[in-house]
Amino acid sequence: MTDTASDKLTTLRSGTSPWTVVLVRGWTNRVACTSAVAALSLGLAGCGTNAPAPNAQTPAVAETKPAEPAAPAEMQGAARTLLGSDAQVLVFGDLAKNGNQEFLAANVLPKTPTNNIPGTVVTRAVIVENDDGKWTELLHVDEHLKNPRGYLALTPLEPVTGWRVQYEQDPVKGLQLYFTPEKTSDPHVLPIGVGWNPKVKRYQSLDRTFQKYLPESLEIGQTPRSTVR
């Protein structure tokens, strides 16, 4: 008996996204006629037009994986518009705990370099908010960290080509991000903390205690004054 396998790859999208990929495999059996068939009590003399029909297709076997939170299609579209076709929506929802829908998207390196610093390596990233149906950037990460008012405090003077980013969703403070320049092997280098400052209603960096917000500046390197969270 010979089995012929055919693979079908089906991608499912709802208005909400990451996407779920299901691999379906079906087998079609072919029955070979042999001389032994003639000996059956049914009196069949051999293989002919009245031979038993091939087995019906076996039930599809789905290789399922735990479902991931799905980003809405419009968020994916906005992310690709801002960052290109390889943009990935990493997290979305009421990130700032202000009632507005936002998402964090990034250009993620396919292979994360190995070192002692945890996090996902990205070359660019954005936090975008839905403002009455219009997507507006609240945070922009490329060679520097920026918001609409200027450069975030503690941003390195030298351009950064890659960042290791970690993030967590605090139930009260909202999304907390930590950026570390990728080209450093020093595990003692402190990340730059970034969070939503509800008093000024924008994302700002935090001081080294991660307790006080630091105002942005129009030029890199200006000494910031901290504000209590």
GIBEL-V705527 format. One line per field, one symbol per residue. ss: DSSP state (~ for helix, > for strand, _ for the rest). phi: phi as a letter, one per 20 degrees, with the letter a starting at -180 (. if undefined). A space follows every 50 residues. Layout:
# GIBEL-V705527
ss=???
phi=???
This chain:
# GIBEL-V705527
ss=__>>>>>>>>>>___>___>>>>>>>>>>_____~~~~~___________ __________>>_________>~~~~~~~~~~~____>>>>>>_______ _>>>>>>>___________>>>>>>>>>>>>__>>>>>>>>___>>>__> >___________>>>>>>>>___>>>>>>>>__________>>>>>>___ _>>>>>_____>>>__>________>>>_
phi=.ddddcdcddddcdfcciddddeddcddeddeecffgfefffnferebfe fgfggfgfgfddeecgfegeeggffffffffecofefceebbpefeldnd ecbdcbeefgcfgebeefpeecebbbdcdedlndecfdbcccfcdbcfeq effmfgffgdebcedcbbdefdenfddcdcgfebdefefffeecbeeffd lafcedffemdcfdffbfcfoffedfcff
